[in-house]
Amino acid sequence: MQSSDFDPENARSWRLTKAAIFALIGVGAVVWLILDQREASRQQQLPQTGTAVQGKVTDFESKRGGQHLTVSYEFALDGTTHRIDRRRVGDFNGLAKGGSVTVWIDPADPRRCVIRNELSHVRFGWTPYLYGGAIVTMMALAALQARKVLQPPRAGDDE
């Protein structure tokens, strides 16, 4: 490629496209974290605002060397049995297959329920906020770095 073939506008356009894609991915991740944390907050409130019923643990499994723990359970409400499959939990403390478990439910929507072990999952701690902060920080740093590259040179500026 000869220096006369170089098109600075095409290079700038490609840089703008990459910056837009990066921004969309970052904003999407932050929006997902916000929505997930709103739902997690609603789940955390169920032990105070919901109705406690006795349920039964039907299964639990550990994957990836104990880093992905899930539990399945069922409970009866108004004569209807509700089965909850593979909910992520932070630990299996106090759980036994076929054993009883306290389930806090939203009577208006029994599928919105939680057990104590679910509340110990990292989703309910500070980890999502730390990830969100890291994403926002990286986006801000990338924007600062890209700002000079993406701005067209002003008349009289020496490059």
C-alpha positions as CSV (number, residue, x, y, z in Angstrom):
1,M,0.0,0.0,0.0
2,Q,1.4,3.3,-1.0
3,S,1.1,6.4,1.2
4,S,-1.1,8.0,-1.5
5,D,-3.6,5.1,-1.1
6,F,-4.1,5.8,2.6
7,D,-7.6,7.3,3.2
8,P,-7.7,9.0,6.6
9,E,-11.5,9.4,6.5
10,N,-11.9,5.6,6.0
11,A,-9.6,4.9,9.0
12,R,-11.5,7.4,11.1
13,S,-14.8,5.8,10.0
14,W,-13.5,2.3,11.0
15,R,-12.4,3.7,14.4
16,L,-15.8,5.3,14.9
17,T,-17.5,1.9,14.1
18,K,-15.3,0.1,16.6
19,A,-16.0,2.7,19.2
20,A,-19.7,2.4,18.6
21,I,-19.6,-1.4,18.9
22,F,-17.6,-1.2,22.1
23,A,-20.0,1.4,23.5
24,L,-23.1,-0.8,22.7
25,I,-21.5,-3.8,24.3
26,G,-20.6,-1.9,27.4
27,V,-24.0,-0.2,27.7
28,G,-25.7,-3.5,27.2
29,A,-23.7,-5.1,30.0
30,V,-24.5,-2.2,32.3
31,V,-28.2,-2.3,31.5
32,W,-28.3,-6.1,32.0
33,L,-26.6,-5.6,35.4
34,I,-29.1,-3.0,36.5
35,L,-32.1,-5.1,35.5
36,D,-30.6,-8.2,37.1
37,Q,-29.9,-6.3,40.3
38,R,-33.5,-4.9,40.4
39,E,-34.8,-8.4,40.2
40,A,-32.3,-9.6,42.9
41,S,-33.4,-6.8,45.2
42,R,-37.0,-7.9,44.8
43,Q,-35.9,-11.5,45.6
44,Q,-34.0,-10.3,48.7
45,Q,-37.2,-8.7,50.1
46,L,-39.3,-11.8,49.9
47,P,-38.2,-13.1,53.4
48,Q,-39.7,-9.9,54.9
49,T,-42.7,-9.3,52.5
50,G,-43.5,-12.8,51.2
51,T,-45.3,-15.8,52.7
52,A,-43.2,-18.7,54.1
53,V,-44.2,-22.2,53.1
54,Q,-42.4,-25.5,53.6
55,G,-41.0,-27.1,50.5
56,K,-39.0,-30.1,49.6
57,V,-35.5,-30.3,47.9
58,T,-35.8,-32.5,44.9
59,D,-32.3,-32.2,43.5
60,F,-29.1,-30.3,43.6
61,E,-25.9,-30.4,41.5
62,S,-22.5,-29.0,41.5
63,K,-20.7,-28.1,38.2
64,R,-17.3,-26.6,37.3
65,G,-15.6,-27.8,40.5
66,G,-18.2,-26.4,42.8
67,Q,-18.4,-23.0,41.2
68,H,-21.8,-23.5,39.7
69,L,-24.2,-24.8,42.4
70,T,-27.9,-25.3,41.6
71,V,-30.8,-26.6,43.6
72,S,-34.3,-27.8,42.6
73,Y,-37.2,-27.8,45.0
74,E,-41.0,-27.9,45.1
75,F,-43.7,-26.5,47.3
76,A,-47.5,-26.6,47.5
77,L,-49.7,-23.5,47.5
78,D,-53.5,-23.6,47.5
79,G,-53.4,-27.3,46.4
80,T,-51.1,-26.7,43.5
81,T,-47.6,-28.0,43.5
82,H,-45.0,-25.6,42.1
83,R,-41.6,-27.0,41.0
84,I,-38.6,-24.8,40.7
85,D,-35.7,-26.2,38.7
86,R,-32.0,-25.4,38.9
87,R,-31.8,-22.2,40.8
88,R,-28.3,-20.9,41.5
89,V,-27.3,-21.0,45.1
90,G,-24.2,-19.9,47.1
91,D,-24.0,-23.1,49.1
92,F,-25.7,-26.4,50.0
93,N,-25.6,-25.8,53.8
94,G,-28.6,-27.4,55.4
95,L,-29.9,-29.0,52.2
96,A,-30.5,-32.6,51.7
97,K,-32.2,-34.3,48.8
98,G,-35.7,-35.0,49.9
99,G,-35.3,-32.8,52.9
100,S,-37.5,-29.8,53.8
101,V,-36.7,-26.2,53.1
102,T,-38.4,-22.9,53.9
103,V,-39.5,-21.2,50.7
104,W,-40.6,-17.5,50.8
105,I,-43.0,-16.8,48.0
106,D,-45.0,-13.9,46.5
107,P,-48.6,-15.1,46.8
108,A,-49.5,-13.1,43.8
109,D,-46.8,-14.9,41.7
110,P,-45.7,-18.2,43.2
111,R,-42.9,-18.5,40.6
112,R,-41.3,-15.6,42.3
113,C,-39.8,-17.4,45.3
114,V,-36.5,-17.8,47.1
115,I,-34.8,-20.0,49.7
116,R,-32.1,-19.0,52.1
117,N,-29.4,-20.7,50.1
118,E,-30.2,-18.6,47.0
119,L,-29.7,-15.4,48.9
120,S,-26.1,-16.5,49.6
121,H,-25.2,-16.5,45.9
122,V,-22.8,-13.7,44.7
123,R,-25.7,-12.2,42.7
124,F,-27.0,-10.8,46.0
125,G,-23.7,-9.3,47.2
126,W,-21.3,-6.6,46.0
127,T,-19.8,-8.6,43.1
128,P,-22.2,-7.3,40.4
129,Y,-21.6,-3.7,41.5
130,L,-17.8,-4.3,41.3
131,Y,-18.2,-5.7,37.7
132,G,-20.4,-2.8,36.8
133,G,-17.9,-0.3,38.1
134,A,-15.1,-2.0,36.2
135,I,-17.1,-1.9,33.0
136,V,-17.9,1.8,33.4
137,T,-14.3,2.6,34.3
138,M,-13.0,0.8,31.3
139,M,-15.5,2.5,29.0
140,A,-14.6,5.9,30.4
141,L,-10.8,5.2,30.0
142,A,-11.4,4.0,26.5
143,A,-13.5,7.0,25.6
144,L,-10.7,9.4,26.9
145,Q,-8.1,7.5,24.9
146,A,-10.2,7.4,21.8
147,R,-11.3,11.0,22.0
148,K,-8.2,12.5,20.5
149,V,-8.1,9.8,17.8
150,L,-11.7,10.2,16.8
151,Q,-11.8,14.0,16.8
152,P,-10.9,15.5,13.4
153,P,-7.7,17.7,13.5
154,R,-8.5,21.3,13.9
155,A,-7.1,23.9,11.5
156,G,-3.7,25.1,12.7
157,D,-3.0,21.9,14.9
158,D,0.3,20.2,14.3
159,E,0.1,16.4,14.2
